[in-house]
Structures are given as C-alpha cells and as structure tokens.
Amino acid sequence: MTVMGCFSLNLSVSIVLHAELNGAMLAIETVFQRGWNRLWLENDSLLVIQAFRNPDLVPWKLTKR
C-alpha cells in the first residue's frame, strides 16, 4: 500500500463528533477534488460511521458545509 497523503489541522472545536466528522468530510472532499476514485478511510468512531449511513444523525451545523 502506498500512502498518497495525509493531513492534520486545528479545527478549533471542542466536540469530538464534530472533529471526527470534519476530518472524514475533509478527506472525502480532497479525494473528490483530486479526481481520485479510491479512498481508504479509517475511523474508530461508531457515531461517524452511523452518520454516513443516516444523515439525520449529522449535527445541523455540519450539514451546511
């Protein structure tokens, strides 16, 4: 496996779910912008996984992103 990239940033948020969702969304946006067709996204947050399956679980503040 070849690592194509990684990132870290300060989101200035104190809610773990927001930070986890922002990280996942940023990874997906980056892949889309670069035209890549594969993404391996690892996440240990069950809430984030459930949020991708059920968008109603995404906090309103993040749905407008």
C-alpha positions in Angstrom: 0.0 0.0 0.0 1.2 3.5 -0.9 0.2 6.5 1.2 -0.8 9.2 -1.2 -1.3 11.9 1.5 -2.3 12.8 5.0 -3.2 15.9 6.9 -3.8 17.5 10.2 -5.3 20.8 11.2 -6.7 22.7 14.1 -10.5 22.8 13.8 -11.0 24.9 17.0 -13.9 22.7 18.0 -14.4 21.1 21.4 -16.9 18.4 20.4 -15.3 15.2 19.4 -18.0 14.2 17.0 -17.6 17.5 15.1 -13.9 17.0 14.8 -14.2 13.3 13.7 -16.9 14.2 11.1 -14.9 17.2 9.8 -11.9 15.0 9.3 -13.8 12.4 7.4 -15.5 15.1 5.3 -12.3 16.8 4.5 -10.7 13.5 3.4 -13.7 12.8 1.1 -13.6 16.4 -0.3 -9.9 16.1 -1.0 -10.3 12.8 -2.8 -13.1 14.2 -4.9 -11.2 17.4 -5.8 -8.2 15.4 -6.9 -10.3 13.1 -9.1 -9.2 10.0 -7.3 -11.6 7.1 -7.3 -10.5 5.2 -4.2 -10.3 6.1 -0.6 -9.3 4.1 2.4 -10.8 6.0 5.4 -10.1 4.5 8.8 -12.2 5.8 11.7 -12.8 4.4 15.2 -16.0 6.4 15.9 -19.2 4.4 15.6 -21.1 7.7 15.6 -19.3 8.9 12.5 -19.9 5.6 10.7 -23.6 5.7 11.7 -23.8 9.4 10.5 -22.7 8.3 7.0 -25.4 5.7 7.0 -28.0 8.0 8.4 -27.6 11.7 7.5 -30.2 12.7 10.1 -27.5 12.0 12.8 -25.2 14.7 11.4 -25.4 17.9 13.6 -27.2 20.7 11.8 -24.1 22.9 11.9 -22.2 20.4 9.8 -24.8 19.7 7.2 -24.4 23.1 5.6 -20.7 22.5 4.9 
